[in-house]
Amino acid sequence: MLQMFDEVKHVDRTLQTFMNQLAKNGLENKTNVIIVGDHGMSSGRDKVWVSLFDYAPKDKLTYLGNSGAYAGLQPAKGKLNEV
């Protein structure tokens, strides 16, 4: 149980650092941060997947790729004010 609390503290510190950097660069009101969690115990056999593009228009975003647990999107060129 102690390990879990240590991990939560680590995630909290990491998110705070990230949010501080957004604020430092004047991006806190221009950035949507979406945090999702996976308890890691699902087999995936039910094929329950969430696509960000179900909630965000594909024609207005550019997919930056992913690295396992991380993925990125940014406004498509010329679409900043529309997203």
PDB file of N, CA, C and O in Angstrom:
ATOM      1  N   MET A   1       0.827  -1.193   0.000  1.00  0.00           N
ATOM      2  CA  MET A   1       0.000   0.000   0.000  1.00  0.00           C
ATOM      3  C   MET A   1       0.870   1.255   0.000  1.00  0.00           C
ATOM      4  O   MET A   1       0.532   2.247  -0.646  1.00  0.00           O
ATOM      5  N   LEU A   2       1.971   1.215   0.711  1.00  0.00           N
ATOM      6  CA  LEU A   2       2.876   2.367   0.768  1.00  0.00           C
ATOM      7  C   LEU A   2       3.428   2.694  -0.614  1.00  0.00           C
ATOM      8  O   LEU A   2       3.571   3.865  -0.968  1.00  0.00           O
ATOM      9  N   GLN A   3       3.740   1.658  -1.399  1.00  0.00           N
ATOM     10  CA  GLN A   3       4.245   1.876  -2.754  1.00  0.00           C
ATOM     11  C   GLN A   3       3.214   2.623  -3.601  1.00  0.00           C
ATOM     12  O   GLN A   3       3.575   3.503  -4.383  1.00  0.00           O
ATOM     13  N   MET A   4       1.934   2.276  -3.449  1.00  0.00           N
ATOM     14  CA  MET A   4       0.887   2.947  -4.214  1.00  0.00           C
ATOM     15  C   MET A   4       0.843   4.435  -3.859  1.00  0.00           C
ATOM     16  O   MET A   4       0.744   5.281  -4.748  1.00  0.00           O
ATOM     17  N   PHE A   5       0.916   4.756  -2.572  1.00  0.00           N
ATOM     18  CA  PHE A   5       0.890   6.161  -2.157  1.00  0.00           C
ATOM     19  C   PHE A   5       2.100   6.911  -2.691  1.00  0.00           C
ATOM     20  O   PHE A   5       1.988   8.071  -3.089  1.00  0.00           O
ATOM     21  N   ASP A   6       3.251   6.257  -2.702  1.00  0.00           N
ATOM     22  CA  ASP A   6       4.459   6.884  -3.252  1.00  0.00           C
ATOM     23  C   ASP A   6       4.280   7.173  -4.749  1.00  0.00           C
ATOM     24  O   ASP A   6       4.698   8.223  -5.236  1.00  0.00           O
ATOM     25  N   GLU A   7       3.662   6.244  -5.468  1.00  0.00           N
ATOM     26  CA  GLU A   7       3.432   6.446  -6.899  1.00  0.00           C
ATOM     27  C   GLU A   7       2.442   7.577  -7.140  1.00  0.00           C
ATOM     28  O   GLU A   7       2.624   8.367  -8.066  1.00  0.00           O
ATOM     29  N   VAL A   8       1.402   7.665  -6.325  1.00  0.00           N
ATOM     30  CA  VAL A   8       0.429   8.752  -6.456  1.00  0.00           C
ATOM     31  C   VAL A   8       1.114  10.091  -6.207  1.00  0.00           C
ATOM     32  O   VAL A   8       0.864  11.060  -6.924  1.00  0.00           O
ATOM     33  N   LYS A   9       1.968  10.148  -5.203  1.00  0.00           N
ATOM     34  CA  LYS A   9       2.716  11.382  -4.924  1.00  0.00           C
ATOM     35  C   LYS A   9       3.613  11.753  -6.102  1.00  0.00           C
ATOM     36  O   LYS A   9       3.732  12.927  -6.453  1.00  0.00           O
ATOM     37  N   HIS A  10       4.243  10.750  -6.709  1.00  0.00           N
ATOM     38  CA  HIS A  10       5.115  10.996  -7.861  1.00  0.00           C
ATOM     39  C   HIS A  10       4.309  11.562  -9.037  1.00  0.00           C
ATOM     40  O   HIS A  10       4.729  12.528  -9.674  1.00  0.00           O
ATOM     41  N   VAL A  11       3.167  10.963  -9.314  1.00  0.00           N
ATOM     42  CA  VAL A  11       2.316  11.451 -10.407  1.00  0.00           C
ATOM     43  C   VAL A  11       1.845  12.869 -10.097  1.00  0.00           C
ATOM     44  O   VAL A  11       1.825  13.722 -10.984  1.00  0.00           O
ATOM     45  N   ASP A  12       1.469  13.125  -8.854  1.00  0.00           N
ATOM     46  CA  ASP A  12       1.015  14.450  -8.455  1.00  0.00           C
ATOM     47  C   ASP A  12       2.107  15.492  -8.664  1.00  0.00           C
ATOM     48  O   ASP A  12       1.839  16.572  -9.191  1.00  0.00           O
ATOM     49  N   ARG A  13       3.320  15.183  -8.261  1.00  0.00           N
ATOM     50  CA  ARG A  13       4.444  16.119  -8.445  1.00  0.00           C
ATOM     51  C   ARG A  13       4.727  16.340  -9.931  1.00  0.00           C
ATOM     52  O   ARG A  13       4.996  17.465 -10.351  1.00  0.00           O
ATOM     53  N   THR A  14       4.666  15.284 -10.713  1.00  0.00           N
ATOM     54  CA  THR A  14       4.917  15.396 -12.150  1.00  0.00           C
ATOM     55  C   THR A  14       3.864  16.267 -12.823  1.00  0.00           C
ATOM     56  O   THR A  14       4.192  17.120 -13.648  1.00  0.00           O
ATOM     57  N   LEU A  15       2.604  16.053 -12.472  1.00  0.00           N
ATOM     58  CA  LEU A  15       1.531  16.873 -13.047  1.00  0.00           C
ATOM     59  C   LEU A  15       1.661  18.333 -12.614  1.00  0.00           C
ATOM     60  O   LEU A  15       1.414  19.242 -13.406  1.00  0.00           O
ATOM     61  N   GLN A  16       2.044  18.556 -11.363  1.00  0.00           N
ATOM     62  CA  GLN A  16       2.217  19.926 -10.892  1.00  0.00           C
ATOM     63  C   GLN A  16       3.343  20.620 -11.654  1.00  0.00           C
ATOM     64  O   GLN A  16       3.217  21.790 -12.014  1.00  0.00           O
ATOM     65  N   THR A  17       4.431  19.915 -11.900  1.00  0.00           N
ATOM     66  CA  THR A  17       5.535  20.470 -12.684  1.00  0.00           C
ATOM     67  C   THR A  17       5.061  20.815 -14.091  1.00  0.00           C
ATOM     68  O   THR A  17       5.377  21.883 -14.616  1.00  0.00           O
ATOM     69  N   PHE A  18       4.309  19.914 -14.691  1.00  0.00           N
ATOM     70  CA  PHE A  18       3.769  20.141 -16.034  1.00  0.00           C
ATOM     71  C   PHE A  18       2.857  21.367 -16.058  1.00  0.00           C
ATOM     72  O   PHE A  18       2.987  22.229 -16.928  1.00  0.00           O
ATOM     73  N   MET A  19       1.938  21.438 -15.100  1.00  0.00           N
ATOM     74  CA  MET A  19       1.007  22.562 -15.045  1.00  0.00           C
ATOM     75  C   MET A  19       1.748  23.877 -14.784  1.00  0.00           C
ATOM     76  O   MET A  19       1.381  24.915 -15.335  1.00  0.00           O
ATOM     77  N   ASN A  20       2.779  23.837 -13.955  1.00  0.00           N
ATOM     78  CA  ASN A  20       3.590  25.036 -13.701  1.00  0.00           C
ATOM     79  C   ASN A  20       4.286  25.506 -14.974  1.00  0.00           C
ATOM     80  O   ASN A  20       4.384  26.709 -15.220  1.00  0.00           O
ATOM     81  N   GLN A  21       4.767  24.570 -15.780  1.00  0.00           N
ATOM     82  CA  GLN A  21       5.429  24.932 -17.034  1.00  0.00           C
ATOM     83  C   GLN A  21       4.432  25.536 -18.026  1.00  0.00           C
ATOM     84  O   GLN A  21       4.762  26.473 -18.753  1.00  0.00           O
ATOM     85  N   LEU A  22       3.218  24.995 -18.050  1.00  0.00           N
ATOM     86  CA  LEU A  22       2.193  25.598 -18.896  1.00  0.00           C
ATOM     87  C   LEU A  22       1.953  27.044 -18.478  1.00  0.00           C
ATOM     88  O   LEU A  22       1.900  27.938 -19.322  1.00  0.00           O
ATOM     89  N   ALA A  23       1.807  27.271 -17.175  1.00  0.00           N
ATOM     90  CA  ALA A  23       1.568  28.624 -16.669  1.00  0.00           C
ATOM     91  C   ALA A  23       2.753  29.542 -16.961  1.00  0.00           C
ATOM     92  O   ALA A  23       2.571  30.688 -17.372  1.00  0.00           O
ATOM     93  N   LYS A  24       3.949  29.041 -16.751  1.00  0.00           N
ATOM     94  CA  LYS A  24       5.162  29.830 -16.990  1.00  0.00           C
ATOM     95  C   LYS A  24       5.246  30.293 -18.438  1.00  0.00           C
ATOM     96  O   LYS A  24       5.771  31.369 -18.724  1.00  0.00           O
ATOM     97  N   ASN A  25       4.733  29.484 -19.340  1.00  0.00           N
ATOM     98  CA  ASN A  25       4.786  29.803 -20.766  1.00  0.00           C
ATOM     99  C   ASN A  25       3.484  30.420 -21.291  1.00  0.00           C
ATOM    100  O   ASN A  25       3.295  30.556 -22.500  1.00  0.00           O
ATOM    101  N   GLY A  26       2.595  30.790 -20.370  1.00  0.00           N
ATOM    102  CA  GLY A  26       1.349  31.441 -20.765  1.00  0.00           C
ATOM    103  C   GLY A  26       0.374  30.542 -21.494  1.00  0.00           C
ATOM    104  O   GLY A  26      -0.445  31.018 -22.280  1.00  0.00           O
ATOM    105  N   LEU A  27       0.456  29.249 -21.241  1.00  0.00           N
ATOM    106  CA  LEU A  27      -0.372  28.289 -21.978  1.00  0.00           C
ATOM    107  C   LEU A  27      -1.472  27.659 -21.129  1.00  0.00           C
ATOM    108  O   LEU A  27      -2.216  26.811 -21.621  1.00  0.00           O
ATOM    109  N   GLU A  28      -1.586  28.056 -19.869  1.00  0.00           N
ATOM    110  CA  GLU A  28      -2.555  27.395 -18.988  1.00  0.00           C
ATOM    111  C   GLU A  28      -3.999  27.598 -19.428  1.00  0.00           C
ATOM    112  O   GLU A  28      -4.855  26.764 -19.132  1.00  0.00           O
ATOM    113  N   ASN A  29      -4.278  28.682 -20.124  1.00  0.00           N
ATOM    114  CA  ASN A  29      -5.641  28.922 -20.606  1.00  0.00           C
ATOM    115  C   ASN A  29      -5.794  28.593 -22.090  1.00  0.00           C
ATOM    116  O   ASN A  29      -6.829  28.879 -22.692  1.00  0.00           O
ATOM    117  N   LYS A  30      -4.768  27.996 -22.671  1.00  0.00           N
ATOM    118  CA  LYS A  30      -4.794  27.636 -24.087  1.00  0.00           C
ATOM    119  C   LYS A  30      -4.579  26.146 -24.293  1.00  0.00           C
ATOM    120  O   LYS A  30      -4.453  25.676 -25.424  1.00  0.00           O
ATOM    121  N   THR A  31      -4.539  25.414 -23.199  1.00  0.00           N
ATOM    122  CA  THR A  31      -4.214  23.990 -23.265  1.00  0.00           C
ATOM    123  C   THR A  31      -5.276  23.172 -22.553  1.00  0.00           C
ATOM    124  O   THR A  31      -5.641  23.472 -21.416  1.00  0.00           O
ATOM    125  N   ASN A  32      -5.762  22.158 -23.207  1.00  0.00           N
ATOM    126  CA  ASN A  32      -6.662  21.193 -22.567  1.00  0.00           C
ATOM    127  C   ASN A  32      -5.816  20.000 -22.151  1.00  0.00           C
ATOM    128  O   ASN A  32      -5.138  19.393 -22.980  1.00  0.00           O
ATOM    129  N   VAL A  33      -5.854  19.675 -20.904  1.00  0.00           N
ATOM    130  CA  VAL A  33      -5.116  18.527 -20.384  1.00  0.00           C
ATOM    131  C   VAL A  33      -6.131  17.443 -20.061  1.00  0.00           C
ATOM    132  O   VAL A  33      -7.060  17.657 -19.282  1.00  0.00           O
ATOM    133  N   ILE A  34      -5.944  16.298 -20.659  1.00  0.00           N
ATOM    134  CA  ILE A  34      -6.840  15.163 -20.429  1.00  0.00           C
ATOM    135  C   ILE A  34      -6.029  14.082 -19.734  1.00  0.00           C
ATOM    136  O   ILE A  34      -5.015  13.616 -20.255  1.00  0.00           O
ATOM    137  N   ILE A  35      -6.482  13.696 -18.567  1.00  0.00           N
ATOM    138  CA  ILE A  35      -5.790  12.668 -17.789  1.00  0.00           C
ATOM    139  C   ILE A  35      -6.702  11.460 -17.701  1.00  0.00           C
ATOM    140  O   ILE A  35      -7.844  11.557 -17.252  1.00  0.00           O
ATOM    141  N   VAL A  36      -6.192  10.339 -18.128  1.00  0.00           N
ATOM    142  CA  VAL A  36      -6.950   9.095 -18.059  1.00  0.00           C
ATOM    143  C   VAL A  36      -6.135   8.083 -17.263  1.00  0.00           C
ATOM    144  O   VAL A  36      -4.922   8.224 -17.113  1.00  0.00           O
ATOM    145  N   GLY A  37      -6.796   7.099 -16.775  1.00  0.00           N
ATOM    146  CA  GLY A  37      -6.096   6.085 -15.994  1.00  0.00           C
ATOM    147  C   GLY A  37      -6.461   4.689 -16.449  1.00  0.00           C
ATOM    148  O   GLY A  37      -7.536   4.451 -17.000  1.00  0.00           O
ATOM    149  N   ASP A  38      -5.555   3.787 -16.210  1.00  0.00           N
ATOM    150  CA  ASP A  38      -5.754   2.381 -16.535  1.00  0.00           C
ATOM    151  C   ASP A  38      -5.248   1.584 -15.348  1.00  0.00           C
ATOM    152  O   ASP A  38      -4.070   1.651 -14.998  1.00  0.00           O
ATOM    153  N   HIS A  39      -6.123   0.851 -14.750  1.00  0.00           N
ATOM    154  CA  HIS A  39      -5.697   0.088 -13.582  1.00  0.00           C
ATOM    155  C   HIS A  39      -4.821  -1.098 -13.960  1.00  0.00           C
ATOM    156  O   HIS A  39      -4.280  -1.769 -13.081  1.00  0.00           O
ATOM    157  N   GLY A  40      -4.673  -1.367 -15.252  1.00  0.00           N
ATOM    158  CA  GLY A  40      -3.734  -2.375 -15.712  1.00  0.00           C
ATOM    159  C   GLY A  40      -4.183  -3.806 -15.554  1.00  0.00           C
ATOM    160  O   GLY A  40      -3.388  -4.723 -15.764  1.00  0.00           O
ATOM    161  N   MET A  41      -5.425  -4.029 -15.193  1.00  0.00           N
ATOM    162  CA  MET A  41      -5.859  -5.400 -14.946  1.00  0.00           C
ATOM    163  C   MET A  41      -6.869  -5.889 -15.974  1.00  0.00           C
ATOM    164  O   MET A  41      -7.349  -7.018 -15.873  1.00  0.00           O
ATOM    165  N   SER A  42      -7.196  -5.073 -16.948  1.00  0.00           N
ATOM    166  CA  SER A  42      -8.170  -5.467 -17.960  1.00  0.00           C
ATOM    167  C   SER A  42      -7.473  -6.281 -19.044  1.00  0.00           C
ATOM    168  O   SER A  42      -6.359  -5.957 -19.456  1.00  0.00           O
ATOM    169  N   SER A  43      -8.123  -7.320 -19.493  1.00  0.00           N
ATOM    170  CA  SER A  43      -7.530  -8.164 -20.527  1.00  0.00           C
ATOM    171  C   SER A  43      -7.665  -7.549 -21.916  1.00  0.00           C
ATOM    172  O   SER A  43      -6.939  -7.929 -22.835  1.00  0.00           O
ATOM    173  N   GLY A  44      -8.584  -6.606 -22.075  1.00  0.00           N
ATOM    174  CA  GLY A  44      -8.806  -6.017 -23.383  1.00  0.00           C
ATOM    175  C   GLY A  44      -9.691  -6.859 -24.278  1.00  0.00           C
ATOM    176  O   GLY A  44      -9.964  -6.477 -25.416  1.00  0.00           O
ATOM    177  N   ARG A  45     -10.132  -7.973 -23.794  1.00  0.00           N
ATOM    178  CA  ARG A  45     -10.918  -8.883 -24.627  1.00  0.00           C
ATOM    179  C   ARG A  45     -12.283  -8.327 -25.003  1.00  0.00           C
ATOM    180  O   ARG A  45     -12.886  -8.772 -25.980  1.00  0.00           O
ATOM    181  N   ASP A  46     -12.777  -7.358 -24.237  1.00  0.00           N
ATOM    182  CA  ASP A  46     -14.086  -6.784 -24.535  1.00  0.00           C
ATOM    183  C   ASP A  46     -14.010  -5.700 -25.604  1.00  0.00           C
ATOM    184  O   ASP A  46     -15.037  -5.144 -25.995  1.00  0.00           O
ATOM    185  N   LYS A  47     -12.818  -5.397 -26.076  1.00  0.00           N
ATOM    186  CA  LYS A  47     -12.602  -4.403 -27.136  1.00  0.00           C
ATOM    187  C   LYS A  47     -13.241  -3.057 -26.789  1.00  0.00           C
ATOM    188  O   LYS A  47     -13.885  -2.428 -27.628  1.00  0.00           O
ATOM    189  N   VAL A  48     -13.055  -2.636 -25.565  1.00  0.00           N
ATOM    190  CA  VAL A  48     -13.577  -1.343 -25.135  1.00  0.00           C
ATOM    191  C   VAL A  48     -12.441  -0.332 -25.273  1.00  0.00           C
ATOM    192  O   VAL A  48     -11.537  -0.278 -24.440  1.00  0.00           O
ATOM    193  N   TRP A  49     -12.502   0.460 -26.328  1.00  0.00           N
ATOM    194  CA  TRP A  49     -11.461   1.437 -26.611  1.00  0.00           C
ATOM    195  C   TRP A  49     -12.095   2.812 -26.717  1.00  0.00           C
ATOM    196  O   TRP A  49     -13.262   2.943 -27.088  1.00  0.00           O
ATOM    197  N   VAL A  50     -11.333   3.816 -26.394  1.00  0.00           N
ATOM    198  CA  VAL A  50     -11.793   5.193 -26.520  1.00  0.00           C
ATOM    199  C   VAL A  50     -10.889   5.888 -27.524  1.00  0.00           C
ATOM    200  O   VAL A  50      -9.666   5.878 -27.382  1.00  0.00           O
ATOM    201  N   SER A  51     -11.484   6.481 -28.521  1.00  0.00           N
ATOM    202  CA  SER A  51     -10.727   7.242 -29.505  1.00  0.00           C
ATOM    203  C   SER A  51     -10.919   8.716 -29.224  1.00  0.00           C
ATOM    204  O   SER A  51     -12.053   9.184 -29.122  1.00  0.00           O
ATOM    205  N   LEU A  52      -9.835   9.451 -29.099  1.00  0.00           N
ATOM    206  CA  LEU A  52      -9.943  10.891 -28.887  1.00  0.00           C
ATOM    207  C   LEU A  52     -10.684  11.553 -30.036  1.00  0.00           C
ATOM    208  O   LEU A  52     -11.333  12.582 -29.849  1.00  0.00           O
ATOM    209  N   PHE A  53     -10.592  10.974 -31.212  1.00  0.00           N
ATOM    210  CA  PHE A  53     -11.258  11.558 -32.368  1.00  0.00           C
ATOM    211  C   PHE A  53     -12.782  11.399 -32.305  1.00  0.00           C
ATOM    212  O   PHE A  53     -13.498  11.992 -33.112  1.00  0.00           O
ATOM    213  N   ASP A  54     -13.280  10.604 -31.350  1.00  0.00           N
ATOM    214  CA  ASP A  54     -14.723  10.567 -31.120  1.00  0.00           C
ATOM    215  C   ASP A  54     -15.188  11.861 -30.457  1.00  0.00           C
ATOM    216  O   ASP A  54     -16.371  12.198 -30.498  1.00  0.00           O
ATOM    217  N   TYR A  55     -14.254  12.577 -29.850  1.00  0.00           N
ATOM    218  CA  TYR A  55     -14.578  13.788 -29.100  1.00  0.00           C
ATOM    219  C   TYR A  55     -13.948  15.039 -29.686  1.00  0.00           C
ATOM    220  O   TYR A  55     -14.266  16.152 -29.269  1.00  0.00           O
ATOM    221  N   ALA A  56     -13.078  14.865 -30.626  1.00  0.00           N
ATOM    222  CA  ALA A  56     -12.377  15.999 -31.232  1.00  0.00           C
ATOM    223  C   ALA A  56     -12.413  15.848 -32.748  1.00  0.00           C
ATOM    224  O   ALA A  56     -12.196  14.751 -33.261  1.00  0.00           O
ATOM    225  N   PRO A  57     -12.681  16.921 -33.464  1.00  0.00           N
ATOM    226  CA  PRO A  57     -12.805  16.842 -34.927  1.00  0.00           C
ATOM    227  C   PRO A  57     -11.477  16.545 -35.623  1.00  0.00           C
ATOM    228  O   PRO A  57     -10.500  17.272 -35.441  1.00  0.00           O
ATOM    229  N   LYS A  58     -11.445  15.488 -36.410  1.00  0.00           N
ATOM    230  CA  LYS A  58     -10.225  15.066 -37.095  1.00  0.00           C
ATOM    231  C   LYS A  58      -9.677  16.128 -38.044  1.00  0.00           C
ATOM    232  O   LYS A  58      -8.463  16.253 -38.207  1.00  0.00           O
ATOM    233  N   ASP A  59     -10.566  16.889 -38.664  1.00  0.00           N
ATOM    234  CA  ASP A  59     -10.117  17.877 -39.649  1.00  0.00           C
ATOM    235  C   ASP A  59      -9.487  19.106 -38.995  1.00  0.00           C
ATOM    236  O   ASP A  59      -8.913  19.948 -39.686  1.00  0.00           O
ATOM    237  N   LYS A  60      -9.588  19.215 -37.682  1.00  0.00           N
ATOM    238  CA  LYS A  60      -9.054  20.387 -37.001  1.00  0.00           C
ATOM    239  C   LYS A  60      -7.869  20.063 -36.101  1.00  0.00           C
ATOM    240  O   LYS A  60      -7.348  20.941 -35.414  1.00  0.00           O
ATOM    241  N   LEU A  61      -7.443  18.797 -36.106  1.00  0.00           N
ATOM    242  CA  LEU A  61      -6.347  18.371 -35.231  1.00  0.00           C
ATOM    243  C   LEU A  61      -5.283  17.614 -36.008  1.00  0.00           C
ATOM    244  O   LEU A  61      -5.553  16.999 -37.040  1.00  0.00           O
ATOM    245  N   THR A  62      -4.084  17.676 -35.490  1.00  0.00           N
ATOM    246  CA  THR A  62      -2.969  16.901 -36.025  1.00  0.00           C
ATOM    247  C   THR A  62      -2.529  15.925 -34.949  1.00  0.00           C
ATOM    248  O   THR A  62      -2.255  16.320 -33.816  1.00  0.00           O
ATOM    249  N   TYR A  63      -2.463  14.662 -35.302  1.00  0.00           N
ATOM    250  CA  TYR A  63      -2.029  13.622 -34.377  1.00  0.00           C
ATOM    251  C   TYR A  63      -0.510  13.625 -34.323  1.00  0.00           C
ATOM    252  O   TYR A  63       0.151  13.540 -35.358  1.00  0.00           O
ATOM    253  N   LEU A  64       0.045  13.723 -33.125  1.00  0.00           N
ATOM    254  CA  LEU A  64       1.499  13.786 -32.962  1.00  0.00           C
ATOM    255  C   LEU A  64       2.128  12.428 -32.704  1.00  0.00           C
ATOM    256  O   LEU A  64       3.346  12.325 -32.560  1.00  0.00           O
ATOM    257  N   GLY A  65       1.313  11.392 -32.646  1.00  0.00           N
ATOM    258  CA  GLY A  65       1.850  10.063 -32.397  1.00  0.00           C
ATOM    259  C   GLY A  65       1.721   9.693 -30.933  1.00  0.00           C
ATOM    260  O   GLY A  65       1.230  10.474 -30.117  1.00  0.00           O
ATOM    261  N   ASN A  66       2.171   8.492 -30.615  1.00  0.00           N
ATOM    262  CA  ASN A  66       2.102   8.049 -29.227  1.00  0.00           C
ATOM    263  C   ASN A  66       3.295   7.201 -28.893  1.00  0.00           C
ATOM    264  O   ASN A  66       4.033   6.737 -29.762  1.00  0.00           O
ATOM    265  N   SER A  67       3.457   7.017 -27.619  1.00  0.00           N
ATOM    266  CA  SER A  67       4.530   6.186 -27.099  1.00  0.00           C
ATOM    267  C   SER A  67       3.966   5.388 -25.941  1.00  0.00           C
ATOM    268  O   SER A  67       4.264   5.672 -24.781  1.00  0.00           O
ATOM    269  N   GLY A  68       3.163   4.406 -26.247  1.00  0.00           N
ATOM    270  CA  GLY A  68       2.564   3.611 -25.187  1.00  0.00           C
ATOM    271  C   GLY A  68       1.504   4.385 -24.440  1.00  0.00           C
ATOM    272  O   GLY A  68       0.383   4.535 -24.927  1.00  0.00           O
ATOM    273  N   ALA A  69       1.844   4.879 -23.262  1.00  0.00           N
ATOM    274  CA  ALA A  69       0.878   5.568 -22.413  1.00  0.00           C
ATOM    275  C   ALA A  69       0.679   7.029 -22.781  1.00  0.00           C
ATOM    276  O   ALA A  69      -0.202   7.683 -22.223  1.00  0.00           O
ATOM    277  N   TYR A  70       1.465   7.554 -23.696  1.00  0.00           N
ATOM    278  CA  TYR A  70       1.376   8.966 -24.036  1.00  0.00           C
ATOM    279  C   TYR A  70       0.949   9.147 -25.485  1.00  0.00           C
ATOM    280  O   TYR A  70       1.374   8.403 -26.368  1.00  0.00           O
ATOM    281  N   ALA A  71       0.113  10.135 -25.715  1.00  0.00           N
ATOM    282  CA  ALA A  71      -0.289  10.484 -27.075  1.00  0.00           C
ATOM    283  C   ALA A  71      -0.427  11.993 -27.133  1.00  0.00           C
ATOM    284  O   ALA A  71      -0.599  12.644 -26.102  1.00  0.00           O
ATOM    285  N   GLY A  72      -0.355  12.546 -28.314  1.00  0.00           N
ATOM    286  CA  GLY A  72      -0.460  13.990 -28.431  1.00  0.00           C
ATOM    287  C   GLY A  72      -1.274  14.425 -29.624  1.00  0.00           C
ATOM    288  O   GLY A  72      -1.258  13.790 -30.678  1.00  0.00           O
ATOM    289  N   LEU A  73      -1.983  15.517 -29.440  1.00  0.00           N
ATOM    290  CA  LEU A  73      -2.741  16.166 -30.494  1.00  0.00           C
ATOM    291  C   LEU A  73      -2.418  17.645 -30.442  1.00  0.00           C
ATOM    292  O   LEU A  73      -2.111  18.187 -29.380  1.00  0.00           O
ATOM    293  N   GLN A  74      -2.488  18.284 -31.571  1.00  0.00           N
ATOM    294  CA  GLN A  74      -2.346  19.737 -31.599  1.00  0.00           C
ATOM    295  C   GLN A  74      -3.276  20.272 -32.680  1.00  0.00           C
ATOM    296  O   GLN A  74      -3.657  19.541 -33.593  1.00  0.00           O
ATOM    297  N   PRO A  75      -3.644  21.553 -32.577  1.00  0.00           N
ATOM    298  CA  PRO A  75      -4.505  22.108 -33.626  1.00  0.00           C
ATOM    299  C   PRO A  75      -3.830  21.984 -34.978  1.00  0.00           C
ATOM    300  O   PRO A  75      -2.624  22.201 -35.100  1.00  0.00           O
ATOM    301  N   ALA A  76      -4.598  21.640 -35.985  1.00  0.00           N
ATOM    302  CA  ALA A  76      -4.064  21.606 -37.360  1.00  0.00           C
ATOM    303  C   ALA A  76      -3.705  23.027 -37.774  1.00  0.00           C
ATOM    304  O   ALA A  76      -4.214  24.001 -37.219  1.00  0.00           O
ATOM    305  N   LYS A  77      -2.838  23.123 -38.740  1.00  0.00           N
ATOM    306  CA  LYS A  77      -2.393  24.429 -39.217  1.00  0.00           C
ATOM    307  C   LYS A  77      -3.597  25.293 -39.601  1.00  0.00           C
ATOM    308  O   LYS A  77      -4.437  24.890 -40.405  1.00  0.00           O
ATOM    309  N   GLY A  78      -3.661  26.488 -39.010  1.00  0.00           N
ATOM    310  CA  GLY A  78      -4.737  27.418 -39.295  1.00  0.00           C
ATOM    311  C   GLY A  78      -6.039  27.156 -38.546  1.00  0.00           C
ATOM    312  O   GLY A  78      -7.029  27.851 -38.776  1.00  0.00           O
ATOM    313  N   LYS A  79      -6.057  26.160 -37.650  1.00  0.00           N
ATOM    314  CA  LYS A  79      -7.275  25.794 -36.957  1.00  0.00           C
ATOM    315  C   LYS A  79      -7.254  26.124 -35.460  1.00  0.00           C
ATOM    316  O   LYS A  79      -8.172  25.732 -34.740  1.00  0.00           O
ATOM    317  N   LEU A  80      -6.242  26.826 -34.982  1.00  0.00           N
ATOM    318  CA  LEU A  80      -6.079  27.096 -33.563  1.00  0.00           C
ATOM    319  C   LEU A  80      -7.324  27.723 -32.941  1.00  0.00           C
ATOM    320  O   LEU A  80      -7.740  27.315 -31.857  1.00  0.00           O
ATOM    321  N   ASN A  81      -7.919  28.696 -33.601  1.00  0.00           N
ATOM    322  CA  ASN A  81      -9.073  29.377 -33.021  1.00  0.00           C
ATOM    323  C   ASN A  81     -10.366  28.566 -33.103  1.00  0.00           C
ATOM    324  O   ASN A  81     -11.387  28.966 -32.544  1.00  0.00           O
ATOM    325  N   GLU A  82     -10.324  27.429 -33.799  1.00  0.00           N
ATOM    326  CA  GLU A  82     -11.524  26.609 -33.961  1.00  0.00           C
ATOM    327  C   GLU A  82     -11.586  25.446 -32.958  1.00  0.00           C
ATOM    328  O   GLU A  82     -12.627  24.808 -32.799  1.00  0.00           O
ATOM    329  N   VAL A  83     -10.487  25.187 -32.306  1.00  0.00           N
ATOM    330  CA  VAL A  83     -10.496  24.068 -31.341  1.00  0.00           C
ATOM    331  C   VAL A  83     -10.402  24.549 -29.925  1.00  0.00           C
ATOM    332  O   VAL A  83     -10.397  23.740 -28.997  1.00  0.00           O
TER     333      VAL A  83
END
